[in-house]
Amino acid sequence: MNLNPLLRVVSALFAAALLQCVCAPAYAAAPSNSCSKLVLEGEVTAGHEWKAPLGQGWLFRIVPVPPIQAGYSGWDLAVDRSDPAGFPDALYLATPPFGSINEREIATTFGLRAQDAIGWNPRTFHFLIDPKSFHEAQQAYPSASSVDPKAMNRLLELQKNAASGEFRILHAHLVPGTADPAPFAQQWALAASRTPHQIESSANSQGSSRGELRSLRFRLTLWLPAKWAFPPGAHPTPSPCGQ
């Protein structure tokens, strides 16, 4: 696309608002029964991945975003099979909007500075947990992302029984961006001070407009079905299902 950065942000926000309105009923329709809650804590540094097995052939991953030419930094949240099934992953497919600013991406993308990214805290998401539904959603995604109503409706149906999770930043190391916050990021910019963090200096004395995320210490909370078969060493607790 040949849109300038401002138009890309406006387009992303419009897509986010539209898809969130469409998708809300799907999540509301999910059964509110009892779940098993799994809490994991970890740390991830720039350019590196963090991962943990969830049981039943699933793996949670925190994957560095490609810097591309723009010098992005940060991470994507992903859920995939232990034998990787590739893009799009099970968390991406259940957490729209697609290809836009999104809770699954903790990064200096889509107009966010490093301090805005940590101010958006915590993040909530959903992820598919049935391998058959996951495979079908992967097949439907190319058409759904092209705004095919039939494919999108099927994808929303498959999301109804998705599991839910929360990603909370406990502490961050970052180089702040020098640009003013985008209009849509004003609240996250103000909230950044409530997320414990340490400011670091940039290798470039002038810094950069978006800054840099260098590390995150986090708490990951997942709500899975009550009878889920967790891997050895996991310590789930009974809990009402997350939203």
Secondary structure, 3 states (H helix, E strand, C coil): CCCCHHHHHHHHHHHHHHHHHHHHHHHHCCCCCEEEEEEEEEEEECCCCEEEEEECCEEEEEEECCCCCCCCCEEEEEEEECCCCCCCCHHHHHCCCCCCCCCCEEECCCCCCHHHHHHCCCEEEEECCCHHHHHHHHHHHHHHCCCCHHHHHHHHHHHCCCEEEEEEEEEEEEECCCCCCCHHHHHHHHHHHHCCEEECCCCCCCCCCCCEEEEEEEEEEEEEECCCCCCCCCCCEEEECCC
